[in-house]
Amino acid sequence: MGEENMRILVVERGRAPCLPEKAVTLDRCRFCAHSRYFEVGGVKVPSPARAYCSRSGATDEVDLNAVTRIWCDDRTSEGYRSIMSIIS
């Protein structure tokens, strides 16, 4: 999926609008299979969940307090999907 088809979730007070009626904490996004990138200081970094699933954890820790936006590939409004079902 190209970036033009992703949802960009603006983070406000440590929460992202996962679904229209449900904002979630960034801890959820951090472990969600739909999260692709986190923006920290204007720089996109791979989501910890996506990096773990694709490269066995080869990513730096993301400072969740500094995240301003999240690139999300959930276009069907599924909502949070834990990576645990993928890696188990």
C-alpha positions as protocol buffer text, in pm:
chain_id: "A"
residue {
  index: 1
  type: MET
  ca { x: 0 y: 0 z: 0 }
}
residue {
  index: 2
  type: GLY
  ca { x: 140 y: 338 z: -98 }
}
residue {
  index: 3
  type: GLU
  ca { x: 158 y: 626 z: 141 }
}
residue {
  index: 4
  type: GLU
  ca { x: -115 y: 810 z: -48 }
}
residue {
  index: 5
  type: ASN
  ca { x: -363 y: 543 z: 70 }
}
residue {
  index: 6
  type: MET
  ca { x: -269 y: 565 z: 437 }
}
residue {
  index: 7
  type: ARG
  ca { x: -453 y: 747 z: 708 }
}
residue {
  index: 8
  type: ILE
  ca { x: -243 y: 1005 z: 890 }
}
residue {
  index: 9
  type: LEU
  ca { x: -351 y: 1021 z: 1252 }
}
residue {
  index: 10
  type: VAL
  ca { x: -271 y: 1343 z: 1434 }
}
residue {
  index: 11
  type: VAL
  ca { x: -167 y: 1277 z: 1793 }
}
residue {
  index: 12
  type: GLU
  ca { x: -328 y: 1498 z: 2057 }
}
residue {
  index: 13
  type: ARG
  ca { x: -251 y: 1464 z: 2427 }
}
residue {
  index: 14
  type: GLY
  ca { x: -89 y: 1123 z: 2373 }
}
residue {
  index: 15
  type: ARG
  ca { x: -387 y: 974 z: 2188 }
}
residue {
  index: 16
  type: ALA
  ca { x: -457 y: 898 z: 1820 }
}
residue {
  index: 17
  type: PRO
  ca { x: -801 y: 871 z: 1653 }
}
residue {
  index: 18
  type: CYS
  ca { x: -788 y: 499 z: 1570 }
}
residue {
  index: 19
  type: LEU
  ca { x: -1157 y: 493 z: 1480 }
}
residue {
  index: 20
  type: PRO
  ca { x: -1388 y: 796 z: 1450 }
}
residue {
  index: 21
  type: GLU
  ca { x: -1546 y: 718 z: 1786 }
}
residue {
  index: 22
  type: LYS
  ca { x: -1235 y: 585 z: 1958 }
}
residue {
  index: 23
  type: ALA
  ca { x: -905 y: 752 z: 2035 }
}
residue {
  index: 24
  type: VAL
  ca { x: -636 y: 519 z: 2167 }
}
residue {
  index: 25
  type: THR
  ca { x: -311 y: 566 z: 2354 }
}
residue {
  index: 26
  type: LEU
  ca { x: 13 y: 538 z: 2159 }
}
residue {
  index: 27
  type: ASP
  ca { x: 96 y: 219 z: 2346 }
}
residue {
  index: 28
  type: ARG
  ca { x: -182 y: 57 z: 2143 }
}
residue {
  index: 29
  type: CYS
  ca { x: -51 y: 199 z: 1814 }
}
residue {
  index: 30
  type: ARG
  ca { x: 295 y: 81 z: 1905 }
}
residue {
  index: 31
  type: PHE
  ca { x: 173 y: -281 z: 1901 }
}
residue {
  index: 32
  type: CYS
  ca { x: -81 y: -249 z: 1619 }
}
residue {
  index: 33
  type: ALA
  ca { x: -25 y: -429 z: 1288 }
}
residue {
  index: 34
  type: HIS
  ca { x: -178 y: -132 z: 1102 }
}
residue {
  index: 35
  type: SER
  ca { x: 75 y: 127 z: 1219 }
}
residue {
  index: 36
  type: ARG
  ca { x: 340 y: 190 z: 953 }
}
residue {
  index: 37
  type: TYR
  ca { x: 532 y: 498 z: 1068 }
}
residue {
  index: 38
  type: PHE
  ca { x: 550 y: 731 z: 1365 }
}
residue {
  index: 39
  type: GLU
  ca { x: 655 y: 1093 z: 1319 }
}
residue {
  index: 40
  type: VAL
  ca { x: 902 y: 1224 z: 1577 }
}
residue {
  index: 41
  type: GLY
  ca { x: 1056 y: 1568 z: 1536 }
}
residue {
  index: 42
  type: GLY
  ca { x: 935 y: 1590 z: 1175 }
}
residue {
  index: 43
  type: VAL
  ca { x: 1102 y: 1259 z: 1083 }
}
residue {
  index: 44
  type: LYS
  ca { x: 912 y: 940 z: 994 }
}
residue {
  index: 45
  type: VAL
  ca { x: 1043 y: 633 z: 1171 }
}
residue {
  index: 46
  type: PRO
  ca { x: 918 y: 276 z: 1122 }
}
residue {
  index: 47
  type: SER
  ca { x: 649 y: 170 z: 1364 }
}
residue {
  index: 48
  type: PRO
  ca { x: 790 y: -63 z: 1629 }
}
residue {
  index: 49
  type: ALA
  ca { x: 517 y: -317 z: 1543 }
}
residue {
  index: 50
  type: ARG
  ca { x: 590 y: -317 z: 1170 }
}
residue {
  index: 51
  type: ALA
  ca { x: 965 y: -325 z: 1224 }
}
residue {
  index: 52
  type: TYR
  ca { x: 935 y: -618 z: 1464 }
}
residue {
  index: 53
  type: CYS
  ca { x: 716 y: -820 z: 1227 }
}
residue {
  index: 54
  type: SER
  ca { x: 931 y: -757 z: 922 }
}
residue {
  index: 55
  type: ARG
  ca { x: 1285 y: -749 z: 1061 }
}
residue {
  index: 56
  type: SER
  ca { x: 1276 y: -918 z: 1400 }
}
residue {
  index: 57
  type: GLY
  ca { x: 1292 y: -601 z: 1605 }
}
residue {
  index: 58
  type: ALA
  ca { x: 1548 y: -406 z: 1404 }
}
residue {
  index: 59
  type: THR
  ca { x: 1439 y: -57 z: 1502 }
}
residue {
  index: 60
  type: ASP
  ca { x: 1529 y: 206 z: 1756 }
}
residue {
  index: 61
  type: GLU
  ca { x: 1298 y: 273 z: 2046 }
}
residue {
  index: 62
  type: VAL
  ca { x: 1036 y: 537 z: 1964 }
}
residue {
  index: 63
  type: ASP
  ca { x: 984 y: 815 z: 2219 }
}
residue {
  index: 64
  type: LEU
  ca { x: 604 y: 797 z: 2238 }
}
residue {
  index: 65
  type: ASN
  ca { x: 592 y: 1133 z: 2417 }
}
residue {
  index: 66
  type: ALA
  ca { x: 742 y: 1299 z: 2109 }
}
residue {
  index: 67
  type: VAL
  ca { x: 517 y: 1139 z: 1844 }
}
residue {
  index: 68
  type: THR
  ca { x: 303 y: 1394 z: 1655 }
}
residue {
  index: 69
  type: ARG
  ca { x: 153 y: 1179 z: 1377 }
}
residue {
  index: 70
  type: ILE
  ca { x: 106 y: 814 z: 1287 }
}
residue {
  index: 71
  type: TRP
  ca { x: 78 y: 669 z: 936 }
}
residue {
  index: 72
  type: CYS
  ca { x: -184 y: 394 z: 953 }
}
residue {
  index: 73
  type: ASP
  ca { x: -285 y: 148 z: 680 }
}
residue {
  index: 74
  type: ASP
  ca { x: -624 y: 58 z: 832 }
}
residue {
  index: 75
  type: ARG
  ca { x: -856 y: 165 z: 547 }
}
residue {
  index: 76
  type: THR
  ca { x: -1145 y: -66 z: 646 }
}
residue {
  index: 77
  type: SER
  ca { x: -1199 y: 67 z: 1002 }
}
residue {
  index: 78
  type: GLU
  ca { x: -1093 y: -259 z: 1163 }
}
residue {
  index: 79
  type: GLY
  ca { x: -926 y: -70 z: 1446 }
}
residue {
  index: 80
  type: TYR
  ca { x: -653 y: -205 z: 1668 }
}
residue {
  index: 81
  type: ARG
  ca { x: -504 y: -540 z: 1561 }
}
residue {
  index: 82
  type: SER
  ca { x: -232 y: -672 z: 1787 }
}
residue {
  index: 83
  type: ILE
  ca { x: 93 y: -794 z: 1633 }
}
residue {
  index: 84
  type: MET
  ca { x: 82 y: -1081 z: 1883 }
}
residue {
  index: 85
  type: SER
  ca { x: -147 y: -1279 z: 1653 }
}
residue {
  index: 86
  type: ILE
  ca { x: 110 y: -1237 z: 1374 }
}
residue {
  index: 87
  type: ILE
  ca { x: 426 y: -1325 z: 1566 }
}
residue {
  index: 88
  type: SER
  ca { x: 289 y: -1611 z: 1775 }
}
